[in-house]
């Protein structure tokens, strides 16, 4: 699929990976409809239509898809990129907090896939931003890791149900240098290894041109996946290191809180 004049919906495009993706899509001549909570933060472009959309609400996803069909006439690809994380110690029960992250990170892309498979059973390519934490959950990201693992399992089962008639790609970025970690919590440590949003966007663009089931933007992480398969102590060692970083972060935030 060449991207020139291809019609794409993209969610979460005002920052991070979504922002980098939008830049590449427009550079390649795609026609894009963006659904974002902050469309005013996105610069105007002749090939771009912006809609204020809260993807955590099914009625808003319906509106995004229906409006996009009116604007574009058809949909070639839908990139479900919107998502967020908490970096925290799971302590007290909070139903609304759990519901909020699952509504955006899990319910929204799954509902989108269901909606498009009903409206456009063939031809549309759906890409979903998952995370390397679907394979490697980390302390501090219990809820976030759970949402990405849910997407990972759903995609595997969904592909078996649908067969080869449906194009579904999951993207598994490692830590990406964006404001994502600032939004996750105060002074959140950036895990190693990390990558730029532009690097991830380029890998996603390649998957748009040549569809495949999975995109692993980090070669380092792909190597670690293989090594851990044969030597299953790599990931536990890494998680132990990240637990040490998490405990250090907890102490620093607690001391900051007590000094205020």
C-alpha positions as CSV (number, residue, x, y, z in Angstrom):
1,X,0.0,0.0,0.0
2,X,1.5,3.3,-1.1
3,X,0.6,6.1,1.3
4,X,0.0,8.8,-1.2
5,X,-3.8,9.7,-1.2
6,X,-4.5,6.8,1.2
7,X,-7.1,7.6,3.8
8,X,-6.1,7.1,7.4
9,X,-7.7,7.7,10.8
10,X,-5.3,8.3,13.7
11,X,-6.0,8.8,17.4
12,X,-3.8,10.4,19.9
13,X,-1.8,12.6,17.5
14,X,-1.1,15.8,19.5
15,X,2.0,14.4,21.2
16,X,4.5,11.5,21.3
17,X,4.4,8.6,18.8
18,X,1.1,9.9,17.4
19,X,2.5,13.3,16.6
20,X,5.5,11.7,14.8
21,X,3.2,9.4,12.9
22,X,1.1,12.2,11.7
23,X,4.1,14.1,10.4
24,X,5.2,11.1,8.4
25,X,1.7,10.4,7.1
26,X,1.3,13.9,5.8
27,X,4.8,14.0,4.4
28,X,3.9,10.9,2.3
29,X,0.7,12.4,1.0
30,X,-1.8,10.5,3.1
31,X,-5.3,12.0,3.8
32,X,-5.7,11.9,7.5
33,X,-8.6,12.4,10.0
34,X,-7.3,12.8,13.6
35,X,-9.3,12.1,16.7
36,X,-7.7,13.7,19.7
37,X,-8.6,15.4,23.0
38,X,-6.5,18.4,22.0
39,X,-7.0,18.9,18.3
40,X,-6.1,22.6,18.7
41,X,-2.6,21.6,19.6
42,X,-2.1,20.0,16.1
43,X,-1.0,22.3,13.3
44,X,-3.4,22.7,10.3
45,X,-2.6,21.0,7.0
46,X,-4.5,20.7,3.7
47,X,-4.6,16.9,4.0
48,X,-5.7,16.9,7.6
49,X,-9.1,17.0,9.3
50,X,-9.2,17.3,13.1
51,X,-11.9,16.1,15.5
52,X,-12.1,16.5,19.2
53,X,-12.7,12.9,20.4
54,X,-12.6,11.1,23.7
55,X,-11.7,7.5,22.7
56,X,-12.7,6.2,26.1
57,X,-16.4,6.6,25.1
58,X,-18.0,4.3,22.4
59,X,-20.3,7.0,21.1
60,X,-17.2,9.2,20.4
61,X,-15.5,6.3,18.5
62,X,-18.8,5.9,16.5
63,X,-18.7,9.6,15.7
64,X,-15.0,9.5,14.7
65,X,-15.6,6.6,12.3
66,X,-18.8,7.9,10.8
67,X,-17.4,11.4,10.4
68,X,-14.3,10.0,8.8
69,X,-16.3,8.0,6.2
70,X,-18.2,11.2,5.3
71,X,-15.0,13.2,5.0
72,X,-12.8,10.6,3.3
73,X,-15.5,8.4,1.6
74,X,-13.6,5.3,2.7
75,X,-11.0,4.2,5.3
76,X,-7.8,2.4,4.2
77,X,-6.2,2.3,7.7
78,X,-7.1,3.1,11.3
79,X,-4.2,3.7,13.7
80,X,-5.5,3.3,17.3
81,X,-2.6,5.0,19.1
82,X,-4.3,6.9,22.0
83,X,-3.3,5.6,25.4
84,X,-1.7,6.5,28.7
85,X,-0.1,5.0,31.8
86,X,0.1,5.3,35.6
87,X,3.4,4.9,37.4
88,X,2.5,4.0,40.9
89,X,2.4,1.4,43.7
90,X,-0.8,-0.5,43.7
91,X,-2.1,0.1,47.2
92,X,-5.7,1.2,47.6
93,X,-8.7,0.0,45.5
94,X,-10.0,2.5,43.0
95,X,-12.6,1.2,40.5
96,X,-12.7,4.5,38.5
97,X,-9.0,4.6,38.1
98,X,-8.9,1.1,36.8
99,X,-11.9,1.7,34.5
100,X,-10.3,4.9,33.1
101,X,-7.1,3.3,31.9
102,X,-8.8,0.1,30.5
103,X,-11.4,2.2,28.7
104,X,-8.8,4.1,26.8
105,X,-6.1,1.5,26.4
106,X,-8.2,-1.7,25.9
107,X,-11.9,-1.2,25.4
108,X,-11.4,1.6,22.8
109,X,-9.2,-0.3,20.3
110,X,-11.2,-3.6,20.8
111,X,-14.4,-1.7,20.2
112,X,-12.9,0.0,17.1
113,X,-11.8,-3.4,15.7
114,X,-15.4,-4.8,16.3
115,X,-16.9,-1.7,14.7
116,X,-14.8,-1.7,11.6
117,X,-15.0,-5.5,11.1
118,X,-18.8,-4.9,10.9
119,X,-18.8,-1.8,8.7
120,X,-15.8,-2.6,6.6
121,X,-15.2,-6.4,6.7
122,X,-12.4,-6.4,4.1
123,X,-9.6,-4.0,3.1
124,X,-9.2,-1.9,6.2
125,X,-5.9,-2.2,8.0
126,X,-6.0,-1.6,11.8
127,X,-2.8,-0.8,13.7
128,X,-2.9,-0.7,17.5
129,X,-0.1,0.7,19.7
130,X,0.6,-1.9,22.3
131,X,3.8,-2.0,24.3
132,X,6.9,-4.2,25.0
133,X,5.3,-4.5,28.5
134,X,2.9,-6.9,27.0
135,X,5.8,-9.3,27.0
136,X,7.8,-7.8,29.9
137,X,5.6,-6.3,32.7
138,X,7.4,-3.9,35.0
139,X,6.9,-2.7,38.6
140,X,5.1,0.6,38.8
141,X,3.2,-0.2,35.6
142,X,0.9,-3.0,36.9
143,X,-2.3,-1.5,35.3
144,X,-0.6,-0.3,32.1
145,X,1.1,-3.7,31.6
146,X,-2.2,-5.4,32.1
147,X,-3.9,-3.3,29.4
148,X,-1.2,-4.0,26.9
149,X,-1.1,-7.8,27.7
150,X,-4.9,-7.8,27.2
151,X,-4.5,-6.3,23.7
152,X,-1.8,-8.8,22.9
153,X,-3.9,-11.8,23.8
154,X,-7.0,-10.4,22.1
155,X,-5.1,-9.8,18.8
156,X,-3.7,-13.3,18.8
157,X,-7.1,-14.9,19.3
158,X,-8.9,-12.5,16.9
159,X,-6.5,-13.3,14.1
160,X,-7.3,-17.0,14.5
161,X,-11.0,-16.3,14.4
162,X,-10.9,-14.0,11.3
163,X,-8.2,-15.8,9.3
164,X,-6.3,-14.0,6.6
165,X,-9.1,-11.7,5.5
166,X,-8.4,-9.1,8.2
167,X,-5.2,-7.0,8.6
168,X,-4.5,-6.3,12.3
169,X,-1.0,-5.0,13.3
170,X,0.1,-4.6,16.9
171,X,3.0,-2.2,17.6
172,X,5.3,-3.0,20.6
173,X,7.4,0.1,21.4
174,X,9.9,0.0,24.2
175,X,10.3,3.2,26.4
176,X,9.9,6.1,24.0
177,X,11.3,9.5,24.7
178,X,8.1,11.6,24.9
179,X,5.9,13.4,27.5
180,X,4.3,10.0,28.1
181,X,6.5,9.4,31.2
182,X,5.8,12.9,32.5
183,X,2.1,12.2,32.4
184,X,2.5,8.8,34.1
185,X,3.7,10.4,37.3
186,X,6.3,12.6,39.0
187,X,9.9,12.2,38.1
188,X,9.3,8.8,36.5
189,X,12.5,7.0,35.5
190,X,12.9,6.2,31.8
191,X,13.6,2.5,31.4
192,X,16.5,1.2,29.4
193,X,16.7,0.8,26.5
194,X,14.7,3.7,25.0
195,X,14.0,5.1,21.5
196,X,12.7,8.2,19.8
197,X,9.1,8.7,18.7
198,X,10.3,9.3,15.2
199,X,12.0,5.9,15.1
200,X,8.8,4.2,16.1
201,X,6.8,6.2,13.6
202,X,9.1,5.1,10.7
203,X,8.6,1.5,11.6
204,X,4.9,1.9,11.7
205,X,4.9,3.6,8.3
206,X,6.8,0.5,6.9
207,X,4.0,-1.7,8.4
208,X,1.4,0.4,6.7
209,X,3.1,-0.1,3.3
210,X,3.8,-3.9,3.9
211,X,1.2,-5.1,6.5
212,X,2.4,-7.6,9.1
213,X,1.1,-8.9,12.4
214,X,3.7,-7.3,14.7
215,X,6.0,-4.4,14.8
216,X,9.0,-4.3,17.2
217,X,10.7,-1.0,16.7
218,X,13.6,-1.9,19.0
219,X,16.1,-4.4,17.6
220,X,17.6,-4.6,21.2
221,X,14.2,-5.8,22.5
222,X,13.8,-8.3,19.7
223,X,17.2,-9.8,20.6
224,X,16.3,-9.9,24.3
225,X,13.0,-11.7,23.4
226,X,15.0,-14.4,21.6
227,X,17.6,-14.7,24.3
228,X,15.0,-14.9,27.0
229,X,13.4,-17.8,25.2
230,X,16.6,-19.8,25.4
231,X,17.9,-18.4,28.6
232,X,14.8,-17.4,30.7
233,X,16.7,-15.5,33.3
234,X,17.2,-12.3,31.2
235,X,13.8,-10.9,31.8
236,X,13.7,-11.7,35.6
237,X,17.1,-10.0,36.0
238,X,15.8,-6.9,34.1
239,X,12.6,-6.8,36.2
240,X,14.7,-7.1,39.4
241,X,16.7,-4.0,38.2
242,X,13.5,-2.1,37.4
243,X,12.1,-3.0,40.9
244,X,15.2,-1.5,42.4
245,X,14.6,1.7,40.4
246,X,10.9,1.6,41.4
247,X,11.8,1.4,45.1
248,X,14.2,4.2,44.7
249,X,11.5,6.3,43.0
250,X,9.0,5.5,45.8
251,X,11.4,6.7,48.5
252,X,12.2,9.9,46.7
253,X,8.5,10.8,46.1
254,X,7.7,9.9,49.7
255,X,10.4,12.2,51.0
256,X,9.2,15.0,48.7
257,X,5.7,14.6,50.0
258,X,6.8,14.7,53.6
259,X,8.9,17.8,53.1
260,X,6.0,19.8,51.6
